Structure formats: C-alpha cells, structure tokens
Amino acid sequence: MYTKGKHIFNGKEYPCCASLTMGVIGGKWKTVIIYHLKDKPKRYSEIRKEMPAVTERTLSLQLKTLEDDGIVKRKVYTTKPPLKVEYSLTELGETLIPLIISIAEWGETAQQSKL
C-alpha cells in the first residue's frame, strides 16, 4: 500500500508518505481551515469569524498554500457590487475529511481524558 522511495507532490520531495501528508496539512492552521470547509463552501469573512485567533495575513497565506496544493479552490463571483470570493474543498481536499474528523475526535477524547 505504501511505496518506498521518493514521494513527490507539487514539485516538492518528501522522504515518506506521512511526511508528504504533514507537509500538505501540517502546521497550526491548515487542518483547522479544512475542518471549517468540510461541510460547505465559505467566504473569507466566514472562515475568519470561525478562526478569530488567526491573523488575516496568515489566513490568506494558508488558504493560498492549500489552493496551490490542490486542497482548496477559490471561486470569484464577479457580481456588482461587491466582489464575492468563496472557498471550498476540491475533490482531493474532500478525501481529507475522514482524517480531519478523526483528528477532531481525538482532540475531544484527549480533552475529556484524565491523562
């Protein structure tokens, strides 16, 4: 199931599949962004409200990185006025939903545990 050797994704080389996955969704905010997009597309302002601790610059950069990696798609509606931009998961991004839900469930379990 897991291949040995080089793992290349979007022109970046990773030593293993786990490293590739963490390279794409790792960090403080990417997984949270995916979690908030798992149910439906959202505007930037909606995501921002759900993630008040992230700075606007960081959110923009993380959305751009996820877009570049093919996880998130950005759709611009050119209605007048105003310009509307909406973010959603791509087909590849949707394959991450079970993983993201498992991560969230683990967090819930860890919070409730007495360890």
Buried (B, 14 or more C-beta within 10 A) or exposed (E): EEEEEEBEBEEEEBEBBEEBBBBBBEBEBBBBBBBBBBEEBBEBEBBBEBBEEBEEEBBEEBBEBBBEBBBBBBEEEEEEEEEEEBBBBBEEBBEBBEEBEEBBEEEEEEEEEEE
